[in-house]
Amino acid sequence: FKLGEDGVLVQQGNLQLLAFPSRRPLVSCLMVTRGRSFPARFAVDCFRRQSWPERELVLVCDAPGTPVEEYCRTLGDARIRVVVPDGPAASLGELRNLSLRAARGDYV
């Protein structure tokens, strides 16, 4: 998916390595968790096994100090960024918006 400046879907489709000979676009994968360890670790491990080289995982963790946050930090993978919201617990929509703001990719 590619979103425009206003957040509206501009493009949808599959990326192929051959389509980008000079510069491959960065793909941002977004994830929101409240510290649920097993599903979050499973999702992080799935992200790490993907074949697209230019990718990042923006993981918004609404429960700071959980094993999920620590697990991501111990991986030492610069493509995985843990974002912890400031202030009290936010709604799911607010957390998703936070992940979108933190994304650096050409595609989300």
N, C-alpha and C positions, 0 to 999 in steps of 0.2 A: 504494500500500500504506500502511496505517496500522498502526503497532505500538503495543501497550499498554506500560505501565510495565515489564512483565516481558519485553518483547521478542517477545511472541507476536502473530501477525498478527490484527488486529481487523477490518480492513475492506480490501476490494480493489475497485477500479472506476475509472471514468474521471471526471476532474474537468471540469466545464463552467463557463465564466465566468458564465453566467446563474444558476447555482445559488448564487452567493455575492454578492448585491447590495451588502452593506455592507462586509464584510471578507473578502478572499480569503485562503485559507490559504497559508502558506509551504510550498513543496515543496522538500525537500532531495534533491539528486542526489548520489550517492556514487561515488567513483572511487578505486581504488588502483592505483598504478603504481610501477615500479622504474626509472623514467627512460627508458622506451622512447619516444623522441621522436615518431615519426610517429603511432602509434595514439593517443597521449595528446593531441597537438595537435588531431588530427581530432575526438576526443571533446569537447574543450573548445570547439572551433568549432561543433560540433553543438549543444552546450548553449546557446551564445550565440544561436543562431538559433531557439530554441524560442519559442513565443508566450505561454506562461503567464507573466504579469508578476511574480508573487511566487515567485521561485525562488532557490536558492543551489546552488553546486557545491562540495562538500567534496572536495578532491583530496589524498589522502594519498600523499606522495611518499617512498618508502623509499630514495631515492638523492639526498640533498640536494646542491644546487649543480649540478644537471643542467640542460640547456637547457629541459626541460619546466617546471621550477620558475621559471626566469627568464622564459620566455615568458608564463606566467600573471601574474607580477608586472608585466611591461611592459604588459599589457593595461589595467591600471588599472580593472578591473571589480570593484566592491565585492561583487558576488554570487559571486565566485570566491575561495574561501579555500584556501590551501595549508597543509597540516598536515604537519609533519616529525616523525616519532617520536623520542623521546629514547632514547638508548642504541643497542645493537647491532641488527642486522637482526632483525626480528620475522617470525613466520609470517604467511601470508596471512590466516588467521583473526583473528589479533591486530590486523592492519592494518585489516581490515574492522570489527572492534569499535571501533577507534579512530575510524574515520570515523563510525560510529553515535553515539558519545559526542560528537563534535564537531558533529553535525547539530543545527540549530535549528528545523527545519521541523515543521509539523503533520503532514505526510505525508512518507514516505521512499520 
